[in-house]
Amino acid sequence: MKDFPIIDPHFHLWDLENGYYPWLSDGVKPSAFGDYTAINKTYLIDDFLADAKGQNLVKAVHLDVGYDPADPAGETRWLQGIADRHGFPHGIVGYADLRKPDVGRLLDAHMQHANFRGIRQSMNFHKDPAKTYLTEPEVSRTPEWRRGFRELAQRGLSFDLQLYYWQMQEFVELAQEFPDVQIILNHTGMQVDGSDHFEGWRSGMKALSQAPNVACKISGLGMGDWTWTTESIRPYVEEAINAFGADRCMFASNFPVDKLFSTYDAIWNAFKAITASFSSDERHKLFYENAERFYRL
């Protein structure tokens, strides 16, 4: 189904021979998406483009991938070099710990690179140690973190938000406090705890969507449903679009993480099948236009 053009606003690269990524370089650990041994190997731009060759991929955005915490801007520097040579990635979302007192200096280092667009600091907190990304809940409510978020606002940078559905009210409040910051929800709210959590997830999505400066990336659904089918993910896709609207949603691959559960074509062809009855204008927004607009590509 290599037809209309798409932008993939969420993919990853890593070079284990020349870079340090603790979650990969230090061995496979328990995770929210299970055993990732199969992807614990170098994955470069040629690998990504080979996986994507069945789709009409014209642009893509790279998301931080747990690079060396001693040098977060090093990932952006490396990616900009790739972009300068290959064209991809067109946008780069880096990492910063917004609690750090000198976070402004790190943001400025990221901003030295033309394709840099914003920050992701994964905020997932879970009682299961394998699924938590933080050591304590409600980090975003601390004065230190809010001060760092204000540094994003002052620089016109976006924030990629990764969390679980029970944290969504916390970030409704953040979005309301910073209405000029574009917040982009990652992985459809990352519902990884099974179908009995669907109603809680749906309620959280409706609440978060009330903040007009929050957009939703529909992606990562394989992380919560390792044997997914088009029909099993359909309710999540449809409810996300119902909550945020076609003007504030975009489809993404989460490759190569979702390569654990999918092919690149399977993901995009499922999205195409689910939206088959949508208007051409709505599909253009979901597959292309919204990603271009929110990431300023």
N, C-alpha and C positions, 0 to 999 in steps of 0.2 A: 504493500500500500504506500509506495513512494510517490505521493501526489503533492499536496499543498505544502508550502514551506513551513518549517517549525523552528522555534528557538527553544533550546533546552536550558532552562535557568537553574539547573542544579546537577552538576557532575563533579567528579574528583579525579585528580592525578596524584601519583606518588612515585618517587624514585628512591627505592630502598638501598641502592648502591651508593648514592651521593647525599642523601638527606636522612634526618633522624625523625621518626614518627613513633613515639613511645608505644602506642597501641598496636603497631605493626612490628616495629623493630625489636621490641622486647618480648615478643611471643604473644600468641593468641590468648585472650582472657575471656571470661564470661561476659556476655554483652546482651543488649536488648534485642539484637537480631541474630542470636544464636552463634553457632560455630562458623567463624569466618576464615578458616584455614585456606579455603579455595581462592580467596582474593589476597592472601598475604604474600604478595609478590609485586614487583615493580609494574606499574600501569602508567604508560606514557601517552602522549597525545595521539600517536599513530595507532595505539591500541584502541583508544576511545573512538577515533574516526572509523576504524575498521568495524567496531561493534555497531556504529551508527550508519553504516553505508546503505542499509536498506531503507532509510528515511531521508527525506529532503531537508536535512539539517543545515541551516545557514548561519546560525549564531549559537553561542553557548556561554553560560556563566559558571565559573568555578567557585565552589564553596570551600572554606577552610577545612582541613582534614587532619587536625591534630598534629601539626608540624611541631618541630622543636620549640618547646615553650620558652627556651632561652633566647630565641630569635624569631618571633612571629612574623616580622616583616621580611625575613628571608624567604618565606614561602611566596609572598607577593612579588619579590624581586625575581625569583626563579620563574614564576608564571608569566611575568611581563616579558622576560626573555623568550619564552616559548611563543607568546602572542606576537612578538615582534618578528619572529621567524616564520610562524605557521598561520597567523591570523586568529587562531583560537588560543585561549579564551577571549571573548570580547568584553567580558566583565569579570572582575575578581572581587570576591568577598573574603576578607581576611579575618584573623583572630586578634582579639585583645581582651584581657581581663579588665573589665571596666572598674574594678575595685582598686586597681593600682594607682597610687598618687601621681605617677608620671605618665598616665595613659595618653595624655595629650601629645607627648613626645613620640610615642609609638604610632599614634594615628597620623601624625605628620610624616613619619617615615614611610608608612603605607602610601600616603598621598603623593609621594615622589614618583609614583608609577601611574602611567596614564590610564590604565584600565581598571584601577581600583575604584570600588563603588561604596563599600560599606563593611560592616563588621558582623560576624556571628560569634556570640558566646553562648554555647548550649546551656540552657537553663533547666533542663530536665532534672527533677527531683523525684525519687521513687523509693519506697521502703525496701524494695529488692535491690541489694547492692550491685547486682549485674546490670540493672537498668538505670541507675542514678549517675548523673554527670556532675553533681554538686555534693558537697559534704554537709550542707544544711539547707533547709527550705527558705523561701522568701528572700533570697539574696537581693533581688531587685528592689526590695523595700528599704535596704540599708542606705544611710546617707552617703557612704563611700561609693556605692554602685551608681546611685542616682547622680552623683557628681560626675562620674565618668560618662554616663549617658548624656549629660548636658554637653560634654565635649563633642559628642557625635552631632548633636543639634547645632552647635556653633559652627561646625564644618560642613553642614549640608549632607552628611553621610546617612545611609540607610542602616537599618538593623534587622538582620535575619534572626527570627525568634524560633527556637526549638524548645518544646516543652511538652508536658502531658496535659490532658484535658482538665484535670482538677486544679491546674495552676492558671487557667485562663482568666479568671476574674482579677487576679493579681496584675495581669498585663493589660486588661481593659483599663485599669486605673493608670498604668504607665502611659498608655496611648493617649488617654485624655489629658494627662499632665503635659505631654509633648506632642501636640497636634500637628506640628510641622515636620516631625520625623516620620519618614516612611518605614513602617514595620512590615516585614514579610514573614508570615507564618510558614514554617518548614513542615514538610511531610504530612500535610493534611491533619496536623495536630498530633501526629505520632501515636495513634491508638494501637498499642502493642499488647494489650491485656485480654484480648478475646472478645467474642461477639456479645457476651453479657455486659460489656461496658459500652455498648453502642449508644444507648439512650443518654448516658452521662456525657459521652463525647459529643453527641448532637446538641445537647443543651449548652455545653461549653462553647461550641462553635457559634451558636446563635448569639451568645453573650459577647464573644470576642468580635464578631462581625459588626456589632453596633458602633464600634470605633471606626470612623471613616478612613483613618490613615493606616488601617491594617489590611493587607492583601493576603491571599492564601495560595501557596504552592501545593498543588495536588500531586503528590509524589510519595515515595517510600512506603506504599501500601503493602508491599511484600514483606516488610519488616514485621508486620503484625499478622500476616497470613501467608505463611511460607509455601502453601500449596494453592495459592489464589487462582481464581478464574475471572474472566470478564464479569460474570454474574455475581461473584462473591464480593468484588470491589465496587460494583455498581452503586450500592446504597451509599457508600462513603463519597464517591464522586458526586452523585446527585445531591446529597445533603450539603456537601461543601458548596456547590454552586448555588443551591437554594438559599444558603445562609449569606454568602458573600456576593452573589450575583456574578454574571459573566464578565462584568467590568472589573472585578477584583480577584479573579482566579487565573491561574496559569498552570499548565501541565509541565511536569519535569520527570527526569528518569531516575535520579539518584544512582547513576552508574559510577563506579562498578559495584557499589554495595548491593544494589538490587540485582546484580548479576548472580548473586547467590540463589535467587529464586526465579529469575526471568531471563529472557533475552531482551535486547533493546527493542527489537521489532514487536515482541509480545506486549510490552508496556504501551508503546505508542499506538499499536493497532487496537488494543483494548480501549484506550481513550477515544480513538476514532469511532469505534463501534458504539460506545456509550453515548456519544454526541451525534450519532448519525441523523437524528431528527432535528438537531439544532440548525439555526439559520447559518448561512455562510459567514455573516458578519460576526455572530457569536463564536463560531469556531475559529475565525481569524484572530479574535481577541484571546481566546483560550490557548491557542497553539503558538501565537506569534506576538500580536500587538501588545498585550499586557506585559509580557516579559520585557519587551523592548522599552516600554514606557517606564515601568517601575525600576528597571536597572539602568535606564538612561543610556541605552546602547546606540 
